[in-house]
Amino acid sequence: MSKKMKFILIFGIVILSLGYQSLYPNEVVYKILFFGNQIGFEKYSGKIKGKEIITDIYSKMTFKRAHTLVQIEQKGVFVEDNNSRAMQFEFHKIEDGKHILIKGRVEEETLLIEKEGKEKRIPLEKDFVFYNSLKTLIRKKIKNNEREFSYSFYSPEFGRLIKVENTIVQREKNYVKIKSLYANAPGVTIFEKRNTEGTLLEQEIPGLKVKKIMVETNKIPVKQNIYDIYRFNAINTENRSKNFSENESKAFYKIIFDKRIELPESSRQKIINQRGNEIYIKVVKRSIPTSAQSSPGMNSVKKFLENNEFLQLNNPSIAKILEKIPKDDDSPRQLVEEIHKWTLENIKTNGLSMNFADAPVILEKREGDCSEFSVLSVALLRAGGIASRVCFGVVYINRLFRYHFWIEYYDKGWTPFDPISRNGEIDVGYIKFADLELNNRTKVELGLELSKFLSIRKIEIIDNNFEMQ
């Protein structure tokens, strides 16, 4: 059962905080809402110091995940010259007691970044902005009656420049509405409402159910009841009287998203019809690939043996665990079952405050939920020479669908396996939304990649005698 939706929520908040509202010389406060429930606030203030314009930002979020308290603080100082040209910044993030510091300085046509004792230079693009320069840019576009414009900014979470394409979709006397699309976040649309001076009034990501609204100046919102975002993990499910047995051979579902979504197909999951944002899907129980299953060439499988920041296959802790696990070179299934046995005996099902941890951290903490069990299992399998990948989707349990992670390993075809369940079996209550190779993905990018699947309106369980005409 996945309780790992926190990381996707956080990335939604990250996008909102990168809206770059220029607030100088005023102080402005926003409340942050998730599914209409306040989970935090952001405060911006500006001042002039000599020939510099300095913008301070402070944000704090407090919420629960399945009764586990989570607190995240971010602080930043952004400095521009009196012509609103970006000069330097300092960004602090505190989460789960860990402090991250990132510094940046503009030098000619590059941005010099300092993080954890390392430096790197990033070439700058036209219309690179900080807070005040974005306000100046938007005010100019409104005054000149321009409809489309773009800008770029540095994202501490992504560790790179992000380009934003914007369209003014509505103009009123006192405000405009802007539709923004961020590179590295395909399918995620941000809507902003700004006054004619360029100051942000509202910002929303409908697909993530995250919203930010300006409140009265100098009034920091206070919420007495801490919202438990685990409620978000439960999906509106129709025909909940259905209770699948272990011997159930097939199931039919109707899934309704807010917009059209493409889902993967396999030997156990077939799209039987799609009408706009409605998908009719058939799922069969097939734990072992049949000879009829199409097998991809080894070149397409090789990428599922590669190392990455989540797995860290060269870490000594991975090899140390593999030495303890019996291996039969002719039987991938045997290694899967031995790894499954070891993880169930040695990894505690918990880790509700962990943020999609990498394999060495999981081995150090010895705890996690479905995403940690999946990442660790794939790390051990790839280190053992077995192609494998993490899968993301939903699972039907206790008469509700919930978001979940599991794995697939390659043995003459892709075979699904649930490393956090006692028997590992995948029944017809599992619906796959995405295969995750994890290669060349930061945690933020992974979260944004999965965010498009969070727009489910409902899943309806259809009678098993159903066949689409």
Number of C-alpha atoms within 10 A of each C-alpha: 21 21 25 25 22 23 18 23 19 17 20 25 22 16 22 22 17 16 18 18 21 23 23 20 15 13 18 25 24 25 23 26 18 19 14 10 18 23 24 25 22 23 21 23 19 22 16 15 11 8 10 17 23 22 25 20 21 17 20 18 19 17 21 19 20 14 13 12 15 17 16 17 17 18 17 18 18 20 25 22 18 16 12 19 20 23 18 20 20 18 16 16 20 15 16 13 9 8 11 14 16 18 18 21 17 18 13 9 12 14 21 17 22 16 14 9 7 7 11 11 16 15 13 17 15 10 16 18 22 26 29 29 22 24 24 17 18 22 18 15 17 18 10 9 11 12 14 14 15 16 17 20 22 20 13 21 16 15 14 15 19 19 19 16 15 19 16 21 12 12 16 9 7 9 18 19 19 19 18 21 18 17 14 17 19 13 16 20 16 23 20 21 21 20 19 20 17 23 23 24 19 19 25 23 19 15 20 23 17 23 25 25 17 17 16 11 12 13 12 16 16 11 12 6 10 15 18 18 21 19 14 19 22 15 18 15 17 17 13 15 9 14 14 16 10 12 9 14 14 18 22 25 22 17 18 20 19 17 16 15 18 13 17 12 15 12 18 21 22 16 17 14 14 15 9 12 15 19 21 20 21 24 23 19 20 18 17 15 18 13 9 8 14 13 15 11 8 9 8 9 17 12 15 22 21 19 18 17 14 23 25 17 23 12 11 10 15 20 14 10 13 18 10 11 15 12 17 9 11 9 11 19 18 14 21 21 17 15 24 21 16 15 20 15 9 11 21 15 17 14 21 21 20 22 19 25 20 20 26 19 18 20 19 10 14 16 19 27 23 24 28 32 29 25 27 27 29 31 29 23 22 20 20 21 14 24 24 30 26 24 24 22 20 23 23 23 13 10 15 21 25 23 25 25 29 32 26 23 23 18 17 15 19 24 20 25 25 24 29 24 15 10 12 18 14 21 26 23 25 27 25 22 19 18 17 19 19 21 16 12 16 16 21 20 19 20 21 23 19 17 22 21 21 18 17 17 15 17 22 17 18 18 12 13 8 11 11 9 5
